[in-house]
Amino acid sequence: MAKKLVEIAPNDFQLSSKNIEQLHSILGANEQYSQLMHYFTKYQDTDKKGRYLYWDEFRWRVDKDDDPQMAWWSTKMMRLFKLKSIELYDKNGDSFSFCIPDSLQAKLYKIYNFSRQGIVPHNSLKQNFLISSLIMEEAISSSQLEGAIVTRRIAKDMLTQERVPRNEDEQMILNNYMLMKELKRVKNEDLSIDMILSFHKIATKNCTENGVIPGEFRKDNEIFITNGMDGEVVHTPPCYTQIPKRLAQICIFANEEHDGERGSVFIEPVVKAIILHFMIGYEHPFSDGNGRTARAIFYWYMLKNGFDYFEYISISKFLKEAPKKYGMSYLYSEIDDNDLTYFIYYQVEIILRAIDELLGYLQTKSREFEEIASLLSNSKIGSKLNFVQKDIVKKSLKSAGRLFTVKEISNDYDIASSSARKYLNELVKYKILASFKDGKTTNYIALANIRETLLGG
């Protein structure tokens, strides 16, 4: 499978139940134990840089005087000792498994540490603004990852203005935005087939790509995943007749406690969320919208387990930047004896990049806000403005002539339309904005002399 896309590992060195027999065979045939110990000591579950490599990359990083196949066999054995099997199975009935090498544990620790630190502001208005802005970011990026061709500016204008989508690409973005909001609403519920269907229905509403029927499983096996380059098939999902049964097992897995107590396997919540993401992609239960549904379930599980700051994290943006690596992480896990560790590593690295971006975003916004707060502190109206109004002033200073509407402000800051209208009208009174009618709608425009008005007033 996929022999053109990746270099398949030598069969004699594949991970299987025969590994122990292979060990006895090799030891019996070869008395040079020091040579074997050389490989066992030198080639561990990850390389010297902590990377969990598959054979096609691994073989080029073996020391010159060492046998690549023996090095690979040693690495596979080291992984075998750490692997945990889970009660989820491929279409042939073989179980999936994973392990947590030290380098992966270190990355997971960083994610948990962010959760403990509390990286989001507690001011309710600031928090609402942050939630709205970054939920939009994930909605847009997730859609673009699936092929939607819409600029960020147009997409954000559509969402903030509540404009009716003009085409299916815009509809996909609106759907993803509504889906992200739905995840917050149901985060305390158990996963069920009905919930999965509901997520898919929201994600694919009014979309016709690949003949998708929102909220319904595919009804044939005419679906396969290619490498996106030469059309080579790299994954064929399980039979459509097995979808309800297989998804029911995924729901059981999602809802079970994996806390390591009472004989259960311990699975860290972030890892479990990533496994759920993988499994929906593996099953491919729908004719289209599988990626969006898989990522939705990942977010749902993270929110369910107290990772509230994931409301502000956009993983799709980084998956979109390297879709081939995203696909390869799926492929490696499937062809290397269902070892999910490849996919887990990649997703954890994506999460850390998204966290870094969030921190940078917060620092930038905080710096911009402090600058406008300093300017307003020398103005008579500074003390009269709330956070929303100060942020509108900041945007107006950056872009004279910018238009604002009640709907935009209401959606951007998650406040009532009446409050948004009040805040805008007050800024008109303070000569920050000017208002004008466009039919029945009142628009607001940023004036060009705001700085002079503030310093002079």
VEXZADO-248915 format. One record per residue (C-alpha): residue number from 1; y, z, x. Coordinates in nm, 2 decimals, padded with zeros to 4 digits, always signed. Example, Ala and Ser with C-alpha at 12.3 -4.5 7.8 and 13.67 -1.06 7.14 Angstrom:
BEGIN
i|y|z|x
1|-00.45|+00.78|+01.23
2|-00.11|+00.71|+01.37
# end
This chain:
BEGIN
i|y|z|x
1|+00.00|+00.00|+00.00
2|+00.35|-00.09|+00.13
3|+00.21|-00.20|+00.46
4|+00.51|-00.42|+00.52
5|+00.76|-00.16|+00.44
6|+00.63|+00.12|+00.66
7|+00.37|+00.15|+00.93
8|+00.07|+00.32|+00.77
9|-00.07|+00.61|+00.97
10|-00.42|+00.55|+01.13
11|-00.68|+00.64|+00.87
12|-00.87|+00.86|+01.12
13|-00.57|+01.08|+01.14
14|-00.48|+01.10|+00.77
15|-00.46|+01.45|+00.62
16|-00.77|+01.51|+00.41
17|-01.05|+01.76|+00.34
18|-01.24|+01.61|+00.64
19|-00.99|+01.74|+00.90
20|-01.20|+02.04|+00.99
21|-01.50|+01.82|+01.03
22|-01.30|+01.60|+01.25
23|-01.20|+01.90|+01.46
24|-01.56|+02.00|+01.52
25|-01.65|+01.64|+01.60
26|-01.38|+01.60|+01.85
27|-01.45|+01.94|+02.02
28|-01.82|+01.86|+02.03
29|-01.76|+01.52|+02.19
30|-01.49|+01.63|+02.42
31|-01.51|+01.94|+02.64
32|-01.16|+01.90|+02.78
33|-01.02|+02.18|+02.56
34|-00.71|+02.20|+02.77
35|-00.62|+01.85|+02.66
36|-00.66|+01.94|+02.30
37|-00.46|+02.26|+02.34
38|-00.19|+02.05|+02.50
39|-00.15|+01.85|+02.18
40|-00.18|+02.16|+01.95
41|+00.09|+02.34|+02.15
42|+00.32|+02.04|+02.19
43|+00.31|+01.87|+01.85
44|+00.39|+02.10|+01.56
45|+00.47|+02.04|+01.19
46|+00.82|+01.91|+01.29
47|+00.95|+01.75|+01.61
48|+01.17|+01.92|+01.86
49|+01.48|+01.85|+01.65
50|+01.32|+02.00|+01.34
51|+01.25|+01.67|+01.17
52|+00.96|+01.61|+00.94
53|+00.87|+01.26|+01.04
54|+00.63|+01.01|+00.90
55|+00.40|+00.81|+01.13
56|+00.63|+00.50|+01.14
57|+00.90|+00.70|+01.31
58|+00.69|+00.97|+01.47
59|+00.49|+00.73|+01.69
60|+00.80|+00.62|+01.87
61|+00.89|+00.98|+01.96
62|+00.57|+01.07|+02.14
63|+00.60|+01.14|+02.51
64|+00.51|+00.85|+02.73
65|+00.19|+00.99|+02.87
66|+00.06|+01.12|+02.54
67|-00.17|+00.94|+02.29
68|+00.04|+00.88|+01.97
69|-00.27|+00.91|+01.75
70|-00.37|+01.24|+01.90
71|-00.02|+01.37|+01.87
72|-00.01|+01.26|+01.50
73|-00.34|+01.42|+01.43
74|-00.22|+01.75|+01.58
75|+00.10|+01.74|+01.38
76|-00.10|+01.67|+01.06
77|-00.32|+01.97|+01.13
78|-00.03|+02.20|+01.19
79|+00.11|+02.08|+00.85
80|-00.23|+02.14|+00.68
81|-00.22|+02.51|+00.77
82|+00.11|+02.55|+00.59
83|+00.06|+02.33|+00.29
84|+00.07|+02.48|-00.06
85|-00.10|+02.29|-00.34
86|+00.05|+02.29|-00.69
87|-00.10|+02.21|-01.03
88|+00.05|+01.87|-01.06
89|-00.16|+01.56|-00.99
90|-00.13|+01.20|-00.91
91|-00.28|+00.92|-01.12
92|-00.61|+00.96|-00.92
93|-00.64|+01.33|-00.99
94|-00.54|+01.45|-00.64
95|-00.29|+01.74|-00.63
96|+00.06|+01.73|-00.48
97|+00.14|+01.98|-00.21
98|+00.43|+02.08|+00.01
99|+00.52|+02.31|+00.30
100|+00.83|+02.48|+00.43
101|+00.87|+02.45|+00.81
102|+01.13|+02.67|+00.98
103|+01.39|+02.39|+00.99
104|+01.36|+02.34|+00.61
105|+01.37|+02.72|+00.55
106|+01.70|+02.73|+00.75
107|+01.85|+02.46|+00.53
108|+01.74|+02.64|+00.21
109|+01.90|+02.96|+00.34
110|+02.24|+02.78|+00.37
111|+02.21|+02.68|+00.00
112|+02.13|+03.03|-00.11
113|+02.40|+03.17|+00.10
114|+02.66|+02.96|-00.07
115|+02.54|+03.10|-00.40
116|+02.59|+03.45|-00.28
117|+02.93|+03.39|-00.14
118|+03.07|+03.25|-00.47
119|+03.26|+02.94|-00.36
120|+03.43|+02.85|-00.68
121|+03.76|+03.00|-00.81
122|+03.76|+03.27|-01.07
123|+04.09|+03.17|-01.24
124|+03.97|+03.02|-01.57
125|+04.22|+02.74|-01.58
126|+04.14|+02.64|-01.22
127|+03.77|+02.67|-01.29
128|+03.79|+02.45|-01.60
129|+03.98|+02.19|-01.40
130|+03.72|+02.19|-01.13
131|+03.43|+02.17|-01.37
132|+03.58|+01.87|-01.55
133|+03.67|+01.68|-01.24
134|+03.34|+01.72|-01.07
135|+03.12|+01.67|-01.37
136|+03.30|+01.33|-01.40
137|+03.22|+01.27|-01.03
138|+02.85|+01.32|-01.09
139|+02.85|+01.11|-01.41
140|+03.02|+00.82|-01.23
141|+02.81|+00.84|-00.91
142|+02.48|+00.87|-01.10
143|+02.57|+00.56|-01.30
144|+02.67|+00.36|-00.99
145|+02.34|+00.46|-00.83
146|+02.17|+00.30|-01.12
147|+02.37|-00.02|-01.08
148|+02.68|+00.04|-01.29
149|+02.98|-00.17|-01.16
150|+03.29|+00.03|-01.26
151|+03.56|+00.16|-01.03
152|+03.62|+00.53|-01.02
153|+03.98|+00.49|-01.14
154|+03.87|+00.30|-01.45
155|+03.58|+00.53|-01.52
156|+03.80|+00.84|-01.50
157|+04.07|+00.68|-01.72
158|+03.80|+00.61|-01.98
159|+03.66|+00.96|-01.97
160|+04.00|+01.14|-01.97
161|+04.15|+00.92|-02.24
162|+03.83|+00.92|-02.45
163|+03.85|+00.55|-02.46
164|+03.56|+00.36|-02.62
165|+03.34|+00.20|-02.35
166|+03.41|-00.18|-02.31
167|+03.06|-00.26|-02.17
168|+02.73|-00.11|-02.08
169|+02.84|+00.00|-01.74
170|+03.11|+00.21|-01.89
171|+02.87|+00.33|-02.16
172|+02.63|+00.45|-01.89
173|+02.91|+00.66|-01.73
174|+03.01|+00.81|-02.06
175|+02.64|+00.89|-02.13
176|+02.60|+01.06|-01.80
177|+02.91|+01.26|-01.86
178|+02.78|+01.38|-02.20
179|+02.45|+01.45|-02.04
180|+02.60|+01.68|-01.78
181|+02.77|+01.88|-02.05
182|+02.44|+01.90|-02.24
183|+02.27|+02.05|-01.94
184|+02.50|+02.35|-01.95
185|+02.43|+02.40|-02.32
186|+02.05|+02.42|-02.29
187|+02.03|+02.57|-01.94
188|+01.86|+02.89|-02.08
189|+01.59|+02.70|-02.27
190|+01.24|+02.62|-02.16
191|+01.17|+02.26|-02.06
192|+00.98|+02.07|-02.33
193|+00.89|+01.71|-02.40
194|+01.15|+01.71|-02.67
195|+01.42|+01.82|-02.42
196|+01.32|+01.55|-02.18
197|+01.34|+01.29|-02.46
198|+01.68|+01.43|-02.56
199|+01.81|+01.40|-02.20
200|+01.69|+01.04|-02.19
201|+01.84|+00.96|-02.53
202|+02.18|+01.08|-02.42
203|+02.15|+00.90|-02.08
204|+02.06|+00.56|-02.24
205|+02.26|+00.56|-02.57
206|+02.38|+00.21|-02.65
207|+02.22|+00.06|-02.34
208|+01.98|-00.23|-02.35
209|+01.88|-00.26|-01.98
210|+01.51|-00.34|-01.94
211|+01.46|-00.32|-02.31
212|+01.50|+00.06|-02.31
213|+01.47|+00.25|-02.63
214|+01.67|+00.58|-02.60
215|+01.45|+00.88|-02.64
216|+01.12|+00.69|-02.64
217|+00.85|+00.66|-02.38
218|+00.75|+00.32|-02.24
219|+00.47|+00.16|-02.44
220|+00.31|-00.06|-02.17
221|+00.23|-00.07|-01.80
222|+00.46|-00.36|-01.73
223|+00.67|-00.15|-01.49
224|+00.66|-00.11|-01.12
225|+00.89|-00.01|-00.84
226|+00.97|-00.25|-00.56
227|+01.12|-00.20|-00.22
228|+01.44|-00.38|-00.33
229|+01.42|-00.62|-00.03
230|+01.14|-00.87|-00.07
231|+01.01|-00.75|-00.40
232|+00.70|-00.58|-00.26
233|+00.56|-00.33|-00.50
234|+00.56|+00.03|-00.36
235|+00.48|+00.23|-00.66
236|+00.29|+00.18|-00.99
237|+00.34|+00.47|-01.23
238|+00.04|+00.63|-01.42
239|-00.08|+00.46|-01.74
240|+00.16|+00.48|-02.03
241|-00.11|+00.64|-02.25
242|-00.11|+00.94|-02.02
243|+00.26|+01.01|-02.03
244|+00.27|+01.28|-02.31
245|-00.02|+01.47|-02.15
246|+00.12|+01.44|-01.79
247|+00.47|+01.54|-01.90
248|+00.33|+01.84|-02.09
249|+00.18|+01.96|-01.76
250|+00.51|+01.91|-01.59
251|+00.67|+02.13|-01.86
252|+00.41|+02.40|-01.80
253|+00.49|+02.39|-01.43
254|+00.86|+02.41|-01.49
255|+00.83|+02.71|-01.72
256|+00.58|+02.91|-01.52
257|+00.69|+03.19|-01.29
258|+00.63|+03.10|-00.93
259|+00.74|+03.42|-00.78
260|+00.44|+03.49|-00.57
261|+00.33|+03.78|-00.78
262|+00.00|+03.82|-00.98
263|-00.16|+03.56|-00.76
264|+00.09|+03.29|-00.83
265|+00.22|+03.04|-00.57
266|+00.57|+03.13|-00.45
267|+00.80|+02.83|-00.48
268|+01.17|+02.88|-00.41
269|+01.39|+02.76|-00.71
270|+01.57|+02.49|-00.51
271|+01.23|+02.35|-00.40
272|+01.09|+02.37|-00.75
273|+01.40|+02.18|-00.89
274|+01.34|+01.91|-00.63
275|+00.97|+01.88|-00.72
276|+01.07|+01.84|-01.09
277|+01.31|+01.56|-00.98
278|+01.03|+01.39|-00.78
279|+00.77|+01.42|-01.06
280|+00.98|+01.25|-01.33
281|+01.05|+00.97|-01.09
282|+00.67|+00.95|-01.01
283|+00.57|+00.94|-01.37
284|+00.84|+00.69|-01.46
285|+00.79|+00.76|-01.83
286|+01.07|+00.53|-01.96
287|+01.13|+00.16|-01.93
288|+01.47|+00.25|-01.78
289|+01.68|+00.56|-01.72
290|+01.42|+00.75|-01.52
291|+01.64|+00.83|-01.23
292|+01.92|+00.97|-01.45
293|+01.67|+01.18|-01.65
294|+01.50|+01.31|-01.32
295|+01.84|+01.41|-01.18
296|+01.93|+01.58|-01.51
297|+01.62|+01.79|-01.50
298|+01.70|+01.89|-01.14
299|+02.05|+02.01|-01.25
300|+01.90|+02.18|-01.55
301|+01.66|+02.38|-01.34
302|+01.93|+02.48|-01.09
303|+02.16|+02.60|-01.36
304|+01.88|+02.78|-01.53
305|+01.81|+02.98|-01.21
306|+02.16|+03.10|-01.16
307|+02.30|+02.84|-00.93
308|+02.61|+02.81|-01.13
309|+02.81|+02.63|-00.86
310|+02.58|+02.33|-00.91
311|+02.81|+02.24|-01.20
312|+03.05|+02.13|-00.92
313|+02.79|+01.96|-00.70
314|+02.75|+01.58|-00.71
315|+02.42|+01.47|-00.54
316|+02.43|+01.12|-00.68
317|+02.73|+01.02|-00.47
318|+02.53|+01.07|-00.15
319|+02.21|+00.93|-00.29
320|+02.41|+00.62|-00.38
321|+02.53|+00.58|-00.02
322|+02.18|+00.54|+00.11
323|+01.95|+00.43|-00.17
324|+01.69|+00.30|+00.07
325|+01.64|+00.65|+00.22
326|+01.62|+00.79|-00.13
327|+01.34|+00.55|-00.21
328|+01.16|+00.60|+00.12
329|+01.15|+00.98|+00.07
330|+00.96|+00.90|-00.25
331|+00.73|+00.66|-00.08
332|+00.65|+00.88|+00.22
333|+00.55|+01.16|-00.01
334|+00.32|+00.94|-00.22
335|+00.14|+00.75|+00.06
336|+00.10|+01.05|+00.29
337|-00.15|+01.24|+00.08
338|+00.10|+01.35|-00.18
339|+00.30|+01.56|+00.07
340|+00.62|+01.64|-00.12
341|+00.78|+01.78|+00.19
342|+00.94|+01.45|+00.29
343|+01.12|+01.43|-00.05
344|+01.22|+01.80|-00.03
345|+01.37|+01.76|+00.31
346|+01.58|+01.46|+00.21
347|+01.70|+01.62|-00.11
348|+01.79|+01.95|+00.07
349|+02.00|+01.75|+00.32
350|+02.17|+01.57|+00.03
351|+02.25|+01.90|-00.13
352|+02.40|+02.04|+00.19
353|+02.62|+01.73|+00.23
354|+02.74|+01.77|-00.13
355|+02.82|+02.14|-00.07
356|+03.02|+02.04|+00.24
357|+03.22|+01.79|+00.04
358|+03.28|+02.05|-00.23
359|+03.42|+02.30|+00.03
360|+03.64|+02.02|+00.17
361|+03.76|+01.94|-00.18
362|+03.84|+02.30|-00.25
363|+04.03|+02.34|+00.07
364|+04.23|+02.02|+00.00
365|+04.31|+02.12|-00.35
366|+04.40|+02.47|-00.25
367|+04.63|+02.35|+00.02
368|+04.80|+02.10|-00.22
369|+04.85|+02.38|-00.47
370|+04.99|+02.62|-00.22
371|+05.24|+02.35|-00.11
372|+05.36|+02.30|-00.47
373|+05.36|+02.67|-00.53
374|+05.59|+02.72|-00.23
375|+05.82|+02.45|-00.36
376|+05.83|+02.60|-00.71
377|+05.89|+02.95|-00.58
378|+06.25|+02.83|-00.49
379|+06.30|+02.70|-00.84
380|+06.42|+02.88|-01.15
381|+06.13|+02.73|-01.35
382|+05.85|+02.81|-01.10
383|+05.77|+03.14|-01.26
384|+05.76|+02.98|-01.61
385|+05.49|+02.73|-01.53
386|+05.11|+02.80|-01.56
387|+04.84|+02.65|-01.34
388|+04.80|+02.33|-01.55
389|+05.17|+02.26|-01.55
390|+05.20|+02.33|-01.17
391|+04.91|+02.09|-01.11
392|+05.08|+01.82|-01.33
393|+05.40|+01.87|-01.12
394|+05.19|+01.82|-00.81
395|+05.05|+01.50|-00.94
396|+05.39|+01.38|-01.05
397|+05.54|+01.44|-00.71
398|+05.26|+01.24|-00.55
399|+05.31|+00.95|-00.79
400|+05.65|+00.89|-00.96
401|+05.60|+00.69|-01.28
402|+05.25|+00.82|-01.34
403|+05.16|+00.84|-01.71
404|+05.00|+01.14|-01.87
405|+04.86|+01.18|-02.22
406|+04.75|+01.48|-02.43
407|+04.39|+01.36|-02.43
408|+04.39|+01.33|-02.05
409|+04.53|+01.68|-01.99
410|+04.30|+01.83|-02.26
411|+03.99|+01.67|-02.09
412|+04.10|+01.73|-01.73
413|+04.16|+02.10|-01.78
414|+03.92|+02.16|-02.07
415|+04.19|+02.30|-02.30
416|+04.28|+02.24|-02.66
417|+04.49|+01.93|-02.75
418|+04.76|+02.16|-02.89
419|+04.79|+02.35|-02.56
420|+04.80|+02.02|-02.37
421|+05.08|+01.89|-02.59
422|+05.27|+02.22|-02.55
423|+05.25|+02.21|-02.17
424|+05.36|+01.85|-02.15
425|+05.66|+01.90|-02.39
426|+05.77|+02.20|-02.18
427|+05.77|+01.98|-01.87
428|+05.99|+01.73|-02.06
429|+06.23|+02.01|-02.14
430|+06.24|+02.10|-01.77
431|+06.31|+01.74|-01.68
432|+05.98|+01.69|-01.49
433|+05.85|+01.44|-01.74
434|+06.00|+01.21|-01.99
435|+05.82|+01.12|-02.32
436|+05.80|+00.80|-02.51
437|+05.61|+00.66|-02.81
438|+05.34|+00.40|-02.78
439|+05.26|+00.33|-03.14
440|+05.14|+00.66|-03.28
441|+05.07|+00.80|-02.94
442|+05.32|+01.00|-02.73
443|+05.29|+00.93|-02.36
444|+05.45|+01.12|-02.08
445|+05.59|+00.97|-01.75
446|+05.66|+01.14|-01.42
447|+06.03|+01.11|-01.33
448|+06.14|+00.99|-00.99
449|+06.38|+01.28|-00.90
450|+06.15|+01.57|-00.96
451|+06.20|+01.73|-00.62
452|+06.58|+01.72|-00.66
453|+06.55|+01.87|-01.01
454|+06.33|+02.15|-00.88
455|+06.55|+02.23|-00.58
456|+06.87|+02.20|-00.78
457|+06.75|+02.39|-01.08
# end
